[in-house]
Amino acid sequence: MVFDVSMIKMINIIIICIGIGVSGLCFMQVWINKTLREDVRKFFMVFFNFVIVYITMHLLRDLMDGQTFKGVRFWQSTVTVIELVVAAFMAASISRLIIFIALPEDKQRTLSNLLSGLLIFHILLLTIDQFIHVIYYFDYYNYYQRGSLYILSNLAPAFMHVMDIILLLRHQDKFKPSVKPAFWVYIISPAVAIILQSLTYGIQFVIFATVASSVYMFYIIILDQSIEYVRQQGEKSRIETELNMASNIQNNMLPNIYPAFPDIKQIDIYASMTPAKEVGGDFYDFFLIDDTHLGIVMADVSGKGVPAALFMMVSKMLVKNNAMNNMSPKEVLEAVNKQICSNNREGMFVTVWLGILDLETGVLKAVNAGHEYPALKRPGRPFKLIKDKHGIVVGVIEGVRYTEYELTLDPGSKIFVYTDGVAEATNENEELFGTDRMIEALNANPDLDPKSMLESINKKVSEFVGNAPQFDDLTMLCLEFKERL
């Protein structure tokens, strides 16, 4: 079948219009697709912008062929230059992507600079050709014609394709098997089309090859990204399930049944922990050592997340096990410190406040290993900080000796212990809640029962923090000593 000029022109216009439509649909799919990585999404948005501009300029040039309106030569030259420049930018975009995948960061800059140089050379070449017309020109009837050195218009893109081929061959292991064919198709098909179009003058093989290979590459990478997204979502779901399980295990290890000691009416105790992550490093504990002695623990493990939670569980068990051996608070922490230091390769540590209350006398023996100051309320008086002597945190130095002190709790006394997540709660203005606000909040309703007291403090902290994220675990314990046994 023999095509006349008008039919060939019509076929080219149809091919170009289909190409613009398909490229536009791809661009819209990139725009609305939320499963793509942000860097991949940005790349394809820019790339398909180039494709659409490239094809549109080609269409405008074809439509202006043979036209005689005023200024037609200027507009013909303008759209032709834009078309050829954008073609080089399209090739450079793919080359930059291949360089990014194939080479380490320190080696990317050299080839990226080479690409920039080729683009500048390409633009200069086209600028010079506006005066010498060896690449293209418009004849007397305003029809586009190739010049004697038309091949120069493909010099920079061809060099980029050669570089792409070398990188793909030398660094095959860097490219996923599912994605590698897409790059080969994009590189080879336009190159074949350029050869065909250089030998013939008619149907626009380059336009067809550019659109087809671009869409093929796009959908191959989209498919790969979708599979990766599904895998990541599955992995995320699995991790979330495991973290929730870990959080439940951690919560179940802490006393959480109230009233804690229904048969002992002389005391009322309540504690709460709000982790900053799914699992946290803070912990509290309270337990009867014997019929007349109550152990109270408030502690904060270094770090956050699962490692801190695991270290917390070990520390909690060590403190309680040693306390149940009728040791004094200082002896308990010295023993725990020795046990942790004997096998602590990760260098983690824990701050601990430990008190043992004699329920018959109201005498509270306590020790502080680098923890926050407790707050004490005596009958008829407000809460105030007890600035006890801080020892070294547990787990850092073997052989540490701790200093023990005593407080006498009269009936009606309350003691409040907490972790630094309370005092260091930060609002959107990066202001700390601080111990002054904490004491003020405690004294706002000093006669509340321990549970209501913690709920009140938690509310005050939440109001202060506002919409700022929670950076640290929020753990508190309040004990009311009502009367002696």
Sequence and secondary structure as in RCSB ss.txt:
>XXXX:A:sequence
MVFDVSMIKMINIIIICIGIGVSGLCFMQVWINKTLREDVRKFFMVFFNFVIVYITMHLLRDLMDGQTFKGVRFW
QSTVTVIELVVAAFMAASISRLIIFIALPEDKQRTLSNLLSGLLIFHILLLTIDQFIHVIYYFDYYNYYQRGSLY
ILSNLAPAFMHVMDIILLLRHQDKFKPSVKPAFWVYIISPAVAIILQSLTYGIQFVIFATVASSVYMFYIIILDQ
SIEYVRQQGEKSRIETELNMASNIQNNMLPNIYPAFPDIKQIDIYASMTPAKEVGGDFYDFFLIDDTHLGIVMAD
VSGKGVPAALFMMVSKMLVKNNAMNNMSPKEVLEAVNKQICSNNREGMFVTVWLGILDLETGVLKAVNAGHEYPA
LKRPGRPFKLIKDKHGIVVGVIEGVRYTEYELTLDPGSKIFVYTDGVAEATNENEELFGTDRMIEALNANPDLDP
KSMLESINKKVSEFVGNAPQFDDLTMLCLEFKERL
>XXXX:A:secstr
    HHHHHHHHHHHHHHHHHHHHHHHHHHHH SSS HHHHHHHHHHHHHHHHHHHHHHHHHHHTT  STTHHHH
HHHHHHHHHHHHHHHHHHHHHHHHHHHS HHHHHHHHHHHHHHHHHHHHHHHHHHHH SSEEE TTS EEE TTG
GGGGHHHHHHHHHHHHHHHHTGGGS TTTHHHHHHHHHHHHHHHHHHHH  SS HHHHHHHHHHHHHHHHHHHHH
HHHHHHHHHHHHHHHHHHHHHHHHHHHHS   SSS TT TTEEEEEEEE SSSS SEEEEEEEEETTEEEEEEEE
ESS HHHHHHHHHHHHHHHHHHHTTT  HHHHHHHHHHHHHTT TT   EEEEEEEEETTT EEEEEEES    E
EE TTS EEE    B   BTSSTT    EEEEE  TTEEEEEE HHHHT B TT  B HHHHHHHHHHHSTTS H
HHHHHHHHHHHHHHHTTS   S EEEEEEEE    
